Amino acid sequence: MQALWMLLASLMFAIMGSCVKLAAEHEASLAQVVLFRGMPSVILILAWARAGRHSIVPTRWRPHLWRNLAGVSSMWLGFYALSHLPLATATSLNYTSPLFIAGYMLGWGGVQRDPVRITSVALGFLGVIAVLRPSIGDDQWLPALLGLGAGGAAAISMMQIRELGRIGEPEWRTVLFFSLAVSLSSIVGLFIHGWGQADLAGYAALFGIGLSGLCGQLAMTRAFGLGSALLTAALQYTTIIFAACLGMVFWHDHLDAIAWSGMGLIIAAGLLSVWRTMREKRPLTKTARENAV
């Protein structure tokens, strides 16, 4: 189920990325994109919590604070990189977050210091490089470093999501506070850039960003709250595959043999992580049956 939740999250984030591209094509501003990324989630989750009389007060504030600080920082750094770097380069830097997680697990992961899963993360990143084939010009090192910072901040955010899952914080509350932080951060952008000139199709894309982002965030929060962080990190790369397929369908993008090989590496990395997880769970299941007998 952990793998399925992450695959669902990857699909939703790929749809969200397509909606971001569509909104930009219809004159939506960056501040609008950020606002609609967070505000629909806040409204829908608050309405659901009020109808079900669920408390929105968290059990612990500190993990939420670090998760939101890292998550919002990653989002804005990533957007800056996207605006100053080629799309392939900025996307590749944003997807270094699993590598940061793998590095942390290798050094301080304890029982999760698993070379097989770490290898799968590295294979997945090689697949991303093959699909996107990034490049950096001589005058682009600052945005590149900030894009790399976005990947590191995203890794911190994901590890905090894992910590929130461990302490029993429900997914909807974690997403609520993050979406609220995103919405508040967009106010600064609105003051600087103003309201965009989006048409009807642009607003439809903006609402699509909010809904797909909400579904993706809930699914990712559930995935990182369960089991191995490295398994979830490796499967995160499948977003590239879903995005590539959407690009072919709606924007008639063309993928060459190297790109298809890269997607094969991403799929192999995900399957390797899932296989490793299933191998670990089999002895536990067998022991449980023996104890029951």
FILO-93146 format. One record per atom (N, C-alpha, C, O, CB): x, y, z; residue in three letters. Coordinates in steps of 0.1 Angstrom, whole numbers, plus 2048, in hexadecimal, padded with zeros to 3 digits. Glycine has a CB too. Layout:
BEGIN
XYZAla...
This chain:
BEGIN
8087F4800Met800800800Met80980D800Met8058177FAMet7F780080CMet81480C807Gln81D818807Gln82181B7F8Gln8218277F5Gln82A81580FGln8258117F0Ala8288137E2Ala81D8197DAAla81F8227D2Ala82D8067DCAla8118147DCLeu8058187D5Leu8028277D8Leu7FE82F7D0Leu7F980F7D8Leu80382A7E5Trp8008387E9Trp80A8427E2Trp80684D7DETrp80183A7F9Trp81783E7E1Met8218467DBMet81F8477CCMet8218527C6Met82F8417DEMet81B83C7C6Leu81883D7B7Leu80C8467B5Leu80C84E7ABLeu81582F7B2Leu8028467BDLeu7F684F7BCLeu7FB85D7BELeu7F78667B6Leu7EB84C7C6Leu8048607C8Ala80986D7CAAla8118727BDAla80F87D7B9Ala81286E7D6Ala8198697B8Ser82186D7ACSer8188717A0Ser81B87A799Ser82A8627A8Ser80D86979ELeu80486C793Leu7FD87A796Leu7FC88278CLeu7F9861792Leu7F987C7A2Met7F28897A5Met7FC8957A3Met7F789F79FMet7ED8897B3Met8088937A7Phe81289E7A6Phe8158A0797Phe8188AC793Phe81F89B7AEPhe81589678FAla817897781Ala80B89F77AAla80D8A8772Ala81988A77AAla7FF89C77FIle7F48A377AIle7F48B277FIle7F18BB777Ile7E689D77FIle7F98B478BMet7FA8C1790Met8058C9788Met8028D5784Met7FF8C179FMet8108C3785Gly81A8CA77CGly8148CD76EGly8178D8769Gly8268C177AGly80C8C5769Ser8068C875CSer7FC8D475DSer7FB8DC754Ser7FE8BB757Ser7F58D4768Cys7EC8E076BCys7F48EC76DCys7EF8F7768Cys7E38DD777Cys7FF8EC773Val8088F7775Val80C8FD767Val80C909764Val8148F477DVal8108F375ELys8158F7751Lys8098FE749Lys80B908742Lys81A8EB749Lys7FD8F874ALeu7F28FD743Leu7EE90A749Leu7EA913741Leu7E68F3745Leu7EE90C756Ala7EB91975CAla7F4924757Ala7F092F755Ala7EB91876BAla801921757Ala80B92A752Ala80892E743Ala80A93A740Ala819925753Ala80492573BGlu80192772DGlu7F593172CGlu7F3937722Glu7FF91A726Glu7ED931736His7E193A736His7E294673FHis7D894A745His7D493273AHis7EF94A741Glu7F2957747Glu7EF957756Glu7ED96275CGlu7EA962741Glu7EF94C75DAla7EF94C76CAla7FC950771Ala80794B76CAla7EA93E771Ala7FD95877CSer80995C782Ser80E95178CSer807948790Ser80896978ASer81B95178FLeu821948798Leu81A9487A6Leu81893E7ACLeu83094A79ALeu8179557AAAla8119567B7Ala8039507B7Ala7FF94A7C1Ala80F9657BBAla7FC9517ACGln7EF94A7ABGln7F093B7ACGln7E99347B2Gln7E894E79EGln7FB9367A5Val7FD9277A5Val7FF9237B4Val7FA9187B8Val80992479CVal80892A7BBVal80A9267C9Val7FE9277D2Val7FB91F7DAVal81692F7CFVal7F69327D0Leu7EA9347D7Leu7E09287D5Leu7DA9237DELeu7E39417D4Leu7DE9257C8Phe7D491A7C5Phe7DA90D7C9Phe7D29037CAPhe7D091B7B6Phe7E790C7CAArg7ED8FF7CFArg7E98FC7DDArg7E78F17E1Arg7FD8FF7CEArg7E89077E5Gly7E59057F4Gly7D69077F8Gly7D1900800Gly7ED90D7FBGly7D09127F3Met7C39167F8Met7B890C7F6Met7B190A800Met7BF9237F1Met7B69057EBPro7AB8FB7EAPro7AD8F07F4Pro7A38EC7FAPro7AB8F57DCPro7B98EC7F7Ser7BB8E2801Ser7B78E780FSer7B18DF817Ser7CA8DE802Ser7BA8F3812Val7B78F981FVal7A78F9821Val7A28F482BVal7BC907821Val7A08FE817Ile7928FF817Ile78B8F1818Ile7838EF821Ile78C90680BIle78F8E8810Leu7898DB810Leu78C8D381DLeu7838CD822Leu78E8D3804Leu7988D3821Ile79B8CC82DIle7958D283AIle7908CA842Ile7AB8CB830Ile7948DF83BLeu78D8E6846Leu77F8E2846Leu7798E0850Leu7908F5846Leu7788E283AAla76A8DF839Ala7688D083DAla75E8CD845Ala7658E182BAla7718C7839Trp7708B983DTrp7728B784CTrp76A8B0852Trp77A8B1835Trp77B8BE852Ala77E8BD860Ala7728C2868Ala76F8BD872Ala78B8C4864Ala76D8CD864Arg7618D386BArg7558CA86AArg74E8C8874Arg75E8E1866Arg7538C485EAla7478BC85DAla7488AF865Ala73F8AA86BAla7458B884EAla7558AA867Gly75789E86FGly75B8A187DGly75E898884Gly761896868Gly75C8AE881Arg75F8B288EArg76D8AC892Arg76F8A889DArg7558AE898Arg7778AD889His7848A988BHis78C8B5890His78B8C088BHis78B8A387FHis7958B389ASer79D8BE89FSer7A98C0896Ser7AF8B7890Ser7A28BA8ADSer7AB8CD893Ile7B68D188BIle7C38D4893Ile7CD8D888DIle7B38DD882Ile7C28D38A0Val7CE8D68A9Val7D78CA8A8Val7D38BF8ACVal7C98D98B7Val7E48CC8A4Pro7ED8C18A3Pro7F28BC8B1Pro7F18C38BBPro7F98C589BPro7F68AF8B1Thr7FC8AA8BDThr8098B08C1Thr80D8B28CDThr7FD89B8BCThr8118B38B6Arg81E8BA8B8Arg8208C48ADArg81D8C28A1Arg82A8B08B8Arg8248D08B1Trp8268DB8A8Trp8338DB8A0Trp8348DF895Trp8248E88AFTrp83E8D78A7Arg84B8D98A1Arg84D8D1894Arg8528D788BArg8558D48ABArg8488C4893Pro84A8BE886Pro8428C587APro8478C686FPro8458B0886Pro8378CB87EHis82F8D2874His8378DF870His8378E2864His8218D6879His83D8E5879Leu8448F2876Leu8508EF86DLeu8528F6863Leu84A8F8883Leu8588E4870Trp8638E1867Trp85F8DC85ATrp8658DF84FTrp86C8D686ETrp8548D485AArg84F8CF84DArg84A8DA844Arg84D8DA838Arg8438C584FArg8438E484AAsn83E8EF842Asn8498F983DAsn8498FE832Asn8338F7849Asn8528FB846Leu85E904843Leu8668FE837Leu86990582ELeu86690784FLeu8698F1839Ala8718EB82EAla8698E9821Ala86E8EC816Ala8758DD833Ala85C8E6822Gly8538E4816Gly8518F080FGly8528F0802Gly8468DE81AGly84E8FB815Val84B90880FVal85890D809Val8589127FDVal845912818Val86390C810Ser87091080BSer8749097FESer87990F7F4Ser87B90F815Ser8728FB7FESer8758F37F3Ser86C8F87E7Ser8718F87DBSer8728E47F6Ser8608FB7E9Met8578FE7DEMet85B90B7D8Met85C90C7CBMet8489007E3Met85E9157E0Trp8629227DATrp8709217D3Trp8729277C9Trp86292D7E5Trp87A91A7DALeu8879187D3Leu8859117C6Leu88C9147BCLeu8909117DDLeu87D9077C6Gly87A8FF7B9Gly8749087AFGly8789077A3Gly8718F47BCGly86B9117B2Phe86591A7A9Phe86F9247A3Phe86F927797Phe8599217AFPhe8789297ACTyr8829327A8Tyr88B92B79DTyr88F930793Tyr88B9377B4Tyr88F91E7A1Ala898917797Ala89091578AAla89791577FAla89B90979DAla88391278ALeu87C91077ELeu87C91C776Leu87B91B769Leu86E90B781Leu87B92877CSer87B934774Ser88893976FSer889942766Ser87593F77DSer893933774His8A193876FHis8A992C769His8B492F765His8A893D77BHis8A4920768Leu8AB915763Leu8A390E758Leu896910758Leu8AF90B76ELeu8A990774FPro8A18FE746Pro8988F574EPro89C8F0759Pro8AA8F673DPro88D8F1749Leu8838E9750Leu8898DC755Leu8878D8760Leu8778E6748Leu8918D574CAla8978C874FAla8A08CA75BAla8A18C1764Ala89E8C3743Ala8A98D475BThr8B28D6765Thr8AC8D9773Thr8AF8D277DThr8BC8E1762Thr8A28E2773Ala89B8E577FAla8948D9785Ala8948D6791Ala8918F077DAla88D8D177CThr8868C5781Thr88F8BB786Thr88C8B5791Thr87E8BF775Thr89B8B9780Ser8A48AF785Ser8AA8B3793Ser8AB8AA79BSer8B08AE77BSer8AC8C0795Leu8B18C47A2Leu8A78C37ACLeu8AA8BF7B8Leu8B68D37A1Leu89A8C57A9Asn88F8C37B2Asn88E8B57B7Asn88A8B27C2Asn8828C87ADAsn8918AC7ADTyr89089D7B0Tyr89D8977B6Tyr89F88B7B6Tyr88D8967A4Tyr8A68A07BCThr8B189B7C4Thr8AD8987D2Thr8B58927DAThr8BC8A57C4Thr8A089B7D6Ser89C8997E4Ser89D88A7E8Ser8A28877F3Ser88D89D7E6Ser89A8807DFPro89C8727E3Pro8AB86F7E6Pro8AE8677EEPro8978697D9Pro8B48767DFLeu8C28737E1Leu8C68797EFLeu8CE8727F5Leu8CB87A7D6Leu8C18847F3Phe8C4889800Phe8BE88080BPhe8C587D815Phe8BD897802Phe8B287A808Ile8AD870812Ile8B6864812Ile8B885F81DIle89E86D80EIle8BA85F807Ala8C3853806Ala8D085680EAla8D584D815Ala8C684F7F8Ala8D686280CGly8E2866813Gly8E0866822Gly8E986182AGly8E787380EGly8D486B826Tyr8D186C835Tyr8D085D83ATyr8D585A845Tyr8C5874837Tyr8C9855833Met8C7847837Met8D483F838Met8D6837840Met8BD84082EMet8DD84282ELeu8EA83C82ELeu8F283F83ALeu8F983783FLeu8F183F821Leu8F184B83EGly8F985084AGly8F284D857Gly8F9849861Gly8FC85E849Gly8E5850858Trp8DE84F865Trp8D1847865Trp8C984986DTrp8DB85D86ATrp8D083F85BGly8C3837859Gly8C182C862Gly8B6826863Gly8C283384BGly8CB827869Gly8CA81C872Gly8C680F86BGly8CD80B862Gly8C081F87DGly8BA80A86FVal8B67FD868Val8B180085AVal8B07F6852Val8AA7F7870Val8AF80C856Gln8AB80F848Gln8B781383FGln8B5817834Gln8A181B848Gln8C3810844Arg8CF81383CArg8D1807832Arg8D97FE835Arg8DC814845Arg8C9808828Asp8C77FC81FAsp8CE800811Asp8C980880AAsp8B87F981DAsp8D97F980EPro8E07FC801Pro8D87F97F5Pro8DA8007EBPro8ED7F4801Pro8CF7EF7F6Val8C67EC7EAVal8BD7F87E7Val8BC7FC7DBVal8BE7DF7ECVal8B67FD7F1Arg8AD8087EEArg8B58157EBArg8B081C7E2Arg8A580B7FBArg8C18177F1Ile8C98237EDIle8CD8227DFIle8CD82C7D7Ile8D58247F6Ile8D18157DAThr8D48137CCThr8C88167C3Thr8CA81C7B8Thr8D98057CAThr8BC8127C7Ser8B08157BFSer8AE8247BESer8A98287B3Ser8A480E7C5Ser8B082B7C9Val8AF83A7C8Val8B88407BEVal8B48487B6Val8B18407D6Val8C583B7BEAla8CF8407B5Ala8CB83D7A6Ala8CD84579DAla8DD83B7B8Ala8C68307A4Leu8C282C797Leu8B7835792Leu8B6839786Leu8BE81D797Leu8AD83879BGly8A2840797Gly8A684E793Gly8A1854789Gly8988417A2Gly8B085479APhe8B5861796Phe8BC861789Phe8BB86A781Phe8BE8667A1Phe8C4856786Leu8CA855779Leu8BF85476ELeu8C1859763Leu8D3848779Leu8B484E771Gly8A984E768Gly8A485B765Gly8A185F75AGly89E84476CGly8A2863770Val89E87176EVal8A7879766Val8A388075DVal89C87877CVal8B4877768Ile8BE87F760Ile8BD87B751Ile8BE883748Ile8CC87C765Ile8BB86E74FAla8B9869741Ala8AD86F73AAla8AD87272EAla8B985A740Ala8A2870742Val89687573CVal897884739Val89388972FVal88A873745Val89D88C743Leu89D89A742Leu8A98A073CLeu8A98AB736Leu89B8A0750Leu8B589973EArg8C289E739Arg8C48AD73BArg8C48B5732Arg8C289B72AArg8C68B0748Pro8C88BE74CPro8D68C4747Pro8DF8BC744Pro8C78C075BPro8D68D1747Ser8E38D8744Ser8E38E574CSer8D88EB74ESer8E58DA735Ser8EF8EA750Ile8F08F6757Ile8FA8FF750Ile9058FB74DIle8F58F3766Ile8F690C74DGly8FF916747Gly90891C752Gly90691A75EGly8F7920740Gly91292474DAsp91B92A756Asp91593475FAsp91A93776AAsp92693074EAsp90A93A75AAsp903945762Asp8F793F76AAsp8EF94776FAsp8FF950759Asp8F693276BGln8EA92C772Gln8EE92577FGln8E691D783Gln8E4923768Gln8FA927784Trp8FE91F790Trp8F692379CTrp8F391A7A4Trp90C920792Trp8F392F79ELeu8EB9337AALeu8DD92D7AALeu8D99277B4Leu8EA9437AALeu8D592F79FPro8C892879FPro8C99197A0Pro8C19127A5Pro8C192B792Pro8D491379BAla8D690479CAla8D89017AAAla8D38F67AFAla8E2900793Ala8E09087B2Leu8E39067C0Leu8D59077C8Leu8D38FF7D1Leu8ED90F7C6Leu8CE9117C4Leu8C19137CBLeu8B79077C8Leu8AF9037D0Leu8BA9207C7Leu8B89037BBGly8B08F77B7Gly8B48EB7BFGly8AC8E27C3Gly8B18F47A9Gly8C18E97C1Leu8C68DE7C9Leu8C28E07D8Leu8BE8D67DELeu8D68DD7C9Leu8C18EC7DCGly8BC8EF7EAGly8AD8EB7EBGly8A98E77F5Gly8BE8FE7EDGly8A68ED7E0Ala8988E97E0Ala8978DA7E2Ala88E8D57E9Ala8918ED7D3Ala8A08D27DCGly8A08C47DEGly8A38C07ECGly89D8B77F2Gly8A98BD7D4Gly8AD8C77F2Gly8B08C4800Gly8A58C7809Gly8A28C0813Gly8BD8CB804Gly89F8D3807Ala8948D7810Ala8888CD80EAla8818CA818Ala88F8E580CAla8868C9802Ala87B8BF800Ala87E8B2808Ala8748AC80DAla8798BC7F1Ala88A8AE808Ala88E8A2810Ala88B8A481FAla88689B825Ala89D89E80EAla88F8AF824Ile88C8B2832Ile87D8B2835Ile8788AC83FIle8928C0836Ile8758B882BSer8678B882DSer8618AA82DSer8588A7835Ser8608C0821Ser8668A1824Met861893823Met86488B830Met85C883835Met86788C817Met87088E835Met874887842Met86B88B84DMet868884856Met883889845Met86789884DGln85E89D858Gln850897856Gln849895860Gln85E8AC857Gln84C895849Ile83F88E847Ile84088084DIle83687B853Ile83C88D838Ile84B87A84BArg84D86C851Arg84C86D860Arg846864866Arg85B86684DArg852877866Glu852878875Glu84387B879Glu83F876884Glu85B884879Glu83C883872Leu82E886876Leu826879875Leu81D87787DLeu82889086CLeu82887186BGly82186486AGly82585B876Gly81C85387AGly82585D85DGly83185B87AArg835853885Arg82E856892Arg82B84E89AArg844854887Arg82C863894Ile8258688A1Ile8168678A0Ile80F86B8A9Ile82A8768A5Ile811862895Gly803860893Gly7FB86C88FGly7EF86D890Gly7FD85C8A0Gly802876889Glu7FB882884Glu7F387E877Glu7F987886EGlu80588E881Glu7E6881876Pro7DF87D86APro7E388485EPro7E889085EPro7D087F86CPro7E287E852Glu7E7884846Glu7E0891843Glu7E789A83EGlu7E587A83AGlu7D3891845Trp7CC89D841Trp7D08AA849Trp7D08B5844Trp7BD89B843Trp7D48A8856Arg7D98B385EArg7E78B8859Arg7E98C4859Arg7D98AF86DArg7EF8AF855Thr7FC8B2850Thr7FB8BA843Thr8018C4841Thr8058A684EThr7F28B683AVal7F08BD82EVal7E98CA830Val7EC8D4829Val7E78B4824Val7E08CB83ALeu7D98D883DLeu7E38E3840Leu7E38EE83BLeu7CF8D6848Leu7EC8E084APhe7F68EA84EPhe8008EE843Phe8048F9842Phe7FD8E585BPhe8038E483BPhe80C8E7830Phe8058F0826Phe80B8FA821Phe8128DA829Phe7F98ED822Ser7F28F4819Ser7EF90381ESer7EF90C816Ser7E48EE815Ser7ED90482BLeu7EB911831Leu7F8919830Leu7F792582CLeu7E791083FLeu803913832Ala81091A831Ala81391E822Ala818929820Ala81C911836Ala80F915819Val81191980BVal808925807Val80D92E800Val80D90C802Val7FC92580CSer7F392F808Ser7F793D80ESer7F7947807Ser7E592C80ESer7FC93D81ALeu801949820Leu80E94E819Leu80F95A818Leu80494782FLeu816945815Ser82294980DSer81F950800Ser8279587FBSer82C93D80BSer81494C7FASer8109517EDSer80C9607EESer80C9677E4Ser8049497E7Ser8089657FAIle8049737FCIle81097C7F8Ile80D9867F2Ile7FF97580AIle81C9787FCVal8279807F9Val8299817E9Val82B98C7E4Val83497A7FFVal8279767E3Gly8289767D4Gly81E97F7CDGly8209857C3Gly8289687CFGly81197F7D3Leu8079877CELeu80A9957CFLeu80699D7C6Leu7F99837D4Leu81099A7DAPhe8139A87DCPhe81E9AC7D2Phe81E9B77CDPhe8189AA7EAPhe8279A37CFIle8329A67C6Ile82E9A57B7Ile8319AF7AFIle83E99C7C8Ile82799A7B3His8249987A5His81699C7A1His81299D796His82798A7A1His80D99E7ACGly7FF9A17A9Gly7F79947A4Gly7FD9897A3Gly7FE9AB79EGly7EB9977A1Trp7E298C79DTrp7E498A78ETrp7E6993786Trp7D398F7A0Trp7E497D78AGly7E797A77CGly7DB97E772Gly7D1983777Gly7EA96C77BGly7DD97A766Gln7D397D75BGln7CD970756Gln7CB96F74AGln7DA986750Gln7CB96775EAla7C795A75AAla7B895A754Ala7B0962759Ala7C794F765Ala7B6953749Asp7A9952744Asp7A194674AAsp7A6940754Asp7A9950734Asp796942745Leu78E93874ALeu79592A74BLeu795923755Leu781936743Leu79C927740Ala7A491B740Ala7AF91B74AAla7B3911750Ala7AA918732Ala7B592774CGly7BF929756Gly7BA926764Gly7C192076CGly7C5937755Gly7AE92B767Tyr7A9929774Tyr7A591A776Tyr7A6915781Tyr79C932776Tyr7A091476CAla79E90576DAla7AB8FE770Ala7AA8F4778Ala79890075FAla7B690276AAla7C38FB76CAla7C78FE77BAla7CD8F6781Ala7CD900762Ala7C490A780Leu7C890E78DLeu7C0905797Leu7C69017A1Leu7C591D790Leu7B3903795Phe7AC8FA79EPhe7B18EC79DPhe7B18E57A7Phe79D8FB79BPhe7B58E8791Gly7BB8DB78FGly7C88D9797Gly7CA8CF79DGly7BE8D8780Gly7D08E4798Ile7DC8E47A0Ile7D88E17AFIle7DE8D97B6Ile7E38F179FIle7CE8E87B4Gly7CA8E67C2Gly7C58D87C5Gly7C88D37CFGly7BF8F07C5Gly7BC8D37BCLeu7B68C67BFLeu7C08BB7BDLeu7C18B27C6Leu7AA8C37B6Leu7C88BB7B3Ser7D28B07B1Ser7DD8B27BBSer7E38A77C0Ser7D88B17A3Ser7E18BE7BFGly7EB8C07CAGly7E68BA7D7Gly7EE8B47DFGly7EE8CE7CBGly7D98BC7DALeu7D38B77E7Leu7D48A87E7Leu7D88A27F1Leu7C58BC7E8Leu7CF8A27DCCys7CF8937DBCys7DE88E7DCCys7E08847E3Cys7C988E7CECys7E78947D5Gly7F58907D5Gly7FB8917E2Gly8038897E7Gly7FD8977CAGly7F889C7E9Gln7FE89F7F6Gln7F9895801Gln801890809Gln7FB8AD7FBGln7EC892800Leu7E788880ALeu7ED87A807Leu7F1873811Leu7D8887808Leu7EE8767FBAla7F48697F7Ala8028687FBAla80785E800Ala7F28667E9Ala80A8737F8Met8188737FCMet81A87380BMet82386C810Met81F87F7F6Met81287A812Thr81387B821Thr81086D826Thr817868830Thr809885827Thr806866821Arg803858825Arg80F84F822Arg81384782AArg7F685381FArg815850816Ala820848812Ala82C84A81BAla83284081FAla82484A804Ala83085681EPhe83C859826Phe839856835Phe84385483CPhe840867824Phe82D855839Gly82A851846Gly82A843849Gly82983E854Gly81C85784AGly82C83B83ELeu82C82C83FLeu83A82783BLeu83F82B831Leu821826837Leu83F81D843Gly84A81583EGly85781D83AGly85A826841Gly84680D833Gly85D818830Ser86A81D82CSer86A82A824Ser86282B81ASer871812823Ser872834829Ala873840822Ala87A83F814Ala87784680BAla87A84B82AAla883835813Leu88A833807Leu88282D7FCLeu8838307F0Leu89682A809Leu878824800Leu86F81F7F6Leu86782A7F0Leu86582B7E4Leu8668147FDLeu8618327F9Thr85983D7F4Thr8618477ECThr85C84C7E2Thr853845800Thr86E84A7F0Ala8768537E8Ala87984E7DAAla8788557D0Ala8838557F0Ala87B8417D9Ala87E83B7CCAla87283C7C3Ala87383E7B7Ala88382C7CDAla8668397C8Leu85A83A7C0Leu8568487BDLeu84E84A7B3Leu84F8337C8Leu85B8527C4Gln85885F7C0Gln85D8637B2Gln85786C7ACGln85F8697CAGln86785C7ADTyr86C85F7A0Tyr86185C795Tyr86286178ATyr87885779DTyr857854798Thr84D85078EThr84585C789Thr83E85C77FThr844845793Thr846867791Thr83F87378DThr84487777FThr83D87C776Thr84287F797Thr85187577CIle85787976FIle851871764Ile84E876759Ile86787676FIle84E864767Ile84885B75DIle83A86075AIle83686274EIle84884D761Ile832863764Phe824867762Phe82487575BPhe81C877752Phe81D869770Phe82D87E75FAla82E88B758Ala832889749Ala82C891741Ala83889475FAla83B880746Ala83F87E738Ala833879730Ala83187D725Ala84B874738Ala82C870736Cys82086B72FCys81587672CCys80F876722Cys81A85F736Cys81387E736Leu809889735Leu80E89372ALeu807898723Leu807890742Leu81C89572AGly82189E720Gly81F899712Gly81D8A0709Gly8308A0723Gly82188C710Met81F886703Met8108876FFMet80D8896F3Met823877703Met807885708Val7F9885705Val7F4893702Val7ED8956F8Val7F087F710Val7F789D70BPhe7F18AA70APhe7FA8B5703Phe7F48BE6FDPhe7EE8AF717Phe8078B3703Trp8108BD6FCTrp8188B66F1Trp8218BD6EBTrp8198C3707Trp8158AA6EEHis81C8A36E3His82B8A36E4His8328A46DAHis8188A96D5His8308A16F0Asp83E8A06F2Asp8438946ECAsp83D8896ECAsp8418A1702Asp8508946E8His8568886E2His8628836EBHis86A88B6F0His85C88C6D4His8628766EELeu86C8706F6Leu8758676EDLeu87085F6E5Leu866868701Leu8828696EEAsp88B8616E6Asp88F8546EEAsp88A8526F9Asp8988696E3Asp89884C6E9Ala89C83F6EFAla8A28416FCAla8A0839705Ala8A58386E5Ala8AA84C6FEIle8B184E70BIle8A6851716Ile8A784C721Ile8BB85A70AIle89C859712Ala89285C71CAla88A850720Ala88784E72CAla888867716Ala887847716Trp88083B719Trp888832722Trp88382B72BTrp87C83370DTrp89683271FSer89F82A728Ser89F82F736Ser89F828740Ser8AD82A722Ser89F83D737Gly89E843745Gly89283F74CGly89283C758Gly89F852743Gly88683F745Met87A83A74CMet87A82C750Met87582875AMet86D83D743Met881824748Gly88381674CGly88B815759Gly88980C761Gly88A80E741Gly89681D75ALeu89E81D766Leu895821772Leu89681C77DLeu8A9827765Leu88C82B771Ile88483077BIle87A824780Ile87982278CIle87B83C777Ile87581D776Ile86C812779Ile874807780Ile86F80178AIle86580D76CIle88080477BAla8887FA782Ala88B7FD790Ala88C7F5799Ala8957F877AAla88E80A792Ala89180F7A0Ala88680D7A9Ala8878087B5Ala89681E7A0Ala87A8107A4Gly86E80E7ADGly86B8007B0Gly8687FC7BBGly8628147A6Gly86C7F77A5Leu86A7E97A7Leu8747E37B1Leu8717DA7B9Leu86B7E179ALeu8817E87B0Leu88B7E37B9Leu8887E67C8Leu88A7DE7D1Leu8997E97B5Leu8837F27CASer8807F67D8Ser8747EE7DDSer8747EA7E8Ser87C8057D8Ser86A7EC7D4Val85E7E47D8Val8627D67DBVal85E7D07E5Val8537E57CDVal86B7D07D3Trp86F7C37D5Trp8777C17E2Trp8757B87EATrp8797BE7C9Trp87F7CB7E5Arg8877CB7F2Arg87D7CC7FEArg87F7C5807Arg8917D67F2Arg8737D47FDThr8697D5808Thr8617C8809Thr85F7C4815Thr8607E1805Thr85D7C27FEMet8567B6800Met85F7AA805Met85A7A280DMet8507B17F2Met86B7AA802Arg8757A0808Arg8767A2817Arg87779881EArg8827A1801Arg8767AE81BGlu8777B182AGlu86A7AD831Glu86B7A883CGlu87A7BF82CGlu85F7AE82ALys8527AC831Lys84F79D832Lys84779983ALys8477B382BLys854795828Arg851787828Arg855780835Arg84D77883AArg85878081DArg86178283APro86577B847Pro85C77F852Pro85977785BPro87377E84APro85878C852Leu84F79185DLeu84278A85CLeu83C786867Leu84D7A085CLeu83D788850Thr83078284EThr831773852Thr82876E859Thr82B783840Thr83C76C84FLys83E75E852Lys83E75D861Lys839753867Lys84A75984CLys846766868Thr847765876Thr83A76787DThr836760887Thr85176F87CThr831770878Ala82477287EAla81B76687CAla814763886Ala81E77E877Ala81C75F871Arg81475386FArg819748879Arg81174187FArg81574E861Arg82674787BGlu82B73D884Glu827740892Glu82473689AGlu83A73C883Glu82774D896Asn8237508A4Asn81474D8A6Asn8107498B0Asn82675E8A6Asn80C74F89BAla7FE74D89CAla7FB73E89EAla7F273A8A5Ala7F675288FAla803735897Val801727899Val8057238A7Val8057178AAVal80971F88EVal
